[in-house]
Amino acid sequence: MIVTRYDVLGAAKRIDGLVERTPLIESEVAGTRVWLKCECLQTGGAFKLRGATNRLLQLSEAERARGVVAFSSGNHARGVAIAARRLGIRAIIVMPSDAPQVKVDGTRDEGAEIVFYDRRTESREAIAGRISEETGATVVPSFDDPAIVAGQGTAGLEIVEQLGREPARIIVPCGGGGLAAGIALAVPGAEIAIVEPAGWDDMERSLAAGEIVPVEPDAPPTLCDALQTPLVSPITFGTLRDRQAKAVSVTNEEVEAAMRFAFERHGLVVEPGGSAALAALLADKLPLRGDTVVVLSGGNVDPAFHARIVAAAA
């Protein structure tokens, strides 16, 4: 399965008017101007609506009638649920039992049916596959799908339009790599840097090894539930490998600092996973230089938890 920049351009036309054109705002880190792409302000609270809309719009009438099934810790779930509701399609979402309640509630509020699983002992892919066999529903993966990757890449096209040029570098949070791969295709002249949670750095290790490497079975707990992907896909790995993407990881403490920065400087509520790219820049995991765009990929976080994180700096 190959995805090209042509696919991203096609996705942009297809979903035009169905997703928000999120703000690109100016910020400053240690005296250097950078730009923040606020996908945390997208409908559904994350970039995921882009890919979900592009994928569901390409279903046949027969496929729409049979519904869709997706698996996600929350953001892809809600994106699929919103797109499905708008198109009158039944959606079943396989979610981990430890998914943040705000994401569970948001997905359910969009009319989706939820099936829970244990992310440590059960396979979400297997569960979704079984549901697909039983109902005829089309499986909509969160990143292992050309239409999903192409849809996520429309965020990169917006960055170029909003800046009036391609930036020198774009830093992107990475779970399965759909957003990073899509942006890499959309903005071929920019250096791409991906950021993962510490211990969940399978994309970084895969890029270093030259082949896909899974997350270790004893991976540590992380606040970045949106980025807890146990295995990346050939589509995303291949795209980021070909673009020679750089990769780093961040700790929970560094993520919390980024969440505080986004709120205190810009009044933005950003979830832990959505803050990962900013965390890498603030923690000097990547060299600080101008003409950098940092993607804030999601904002679905429990209000009480976010309040505790922000208050911790006081």
C-alpha positions, 0 to 999 in steps of 0.5 A: 500500500503506497500513499503519495502527495497526490493522495493528500491533495485529493484528500484535501479536496474531498474533506474540504468544508468538513473539518476545521482549518486549525490555527497556526499561532506564533510562539517563542521558546528560549527567545526563538520564534516557533509556530504551533499548529493547533490540532487540539482545536479540531472538531473532536479535539484532535487531528483524527477527524481528517483521516476518518472523514477521508476514509468514510467518504470513500465507502460504497453505499453497501459498505456504509449500510454495513457500518464501520468498526475502529480501534482506538484509545480515544481520539481516532475513536471520536473522529470515526464516530463524528464522521460516521454520525454525519454520514449516517453510518453505524460505528462500533469502536474497540477501546482499551478499558483504561482509556480516559473517561473524557475520551470514552464519553466523547465517543459515546456522545457521538452515537458510537457503540463501544466494546472495551478490551484489555490492552495488555492481554487482548488484541484490539485488531483481533477483536475488530476483525471478529466484529467485522466478520460477524457484522460485515462492518468495514475496519477503519484502522487508526493509521495502517490505511492509505486514506487515513494517512492521506487525510491526516496529511492535510494538516501539513498542507494547511501549514504551508498555506498558512505560512505561505511557504514550507517551514524548515522543520515540522515536529510531530507527536507519533503513535502509529505515525499516521499524522507524521507520515501524512505531513511528511508527504504533504510537505516534502521540503521540510525536515520531519522530527517525530516524538514518542513517549519514553518506552513506547519509542518503537518508531524510533527504534524501527527507523534505527534498525531499518525494520519494524520493531514492536514495543517491548512487552514491559513498556512503562506506564505513560501519560500519553495514552494517544501514543501507546501504539504497540506496533507501527505499520509498513505505510507509516514506517516506510514513509518516515524512513524514506524521508529520513525522519529524526526521532526522539522520546520524552518523559512524563515530566517533560510532557507535563511541562509542555502542557503547562507551557501551552496553557500558560502562554496561549490558553491552550488545553493540550492532552499529554500525547498532543504535547509530546512534540512541544515537550521535545523542544522545551526539553532540548531533545531537539536543537532549537532553531527558527522556522520550526512548526510544532504540532499540538495533535490533541486536546482531549484531557480530563479537566481535573487532571489538566488542572492538577498539571497546570497547578503543579507549577504554582 
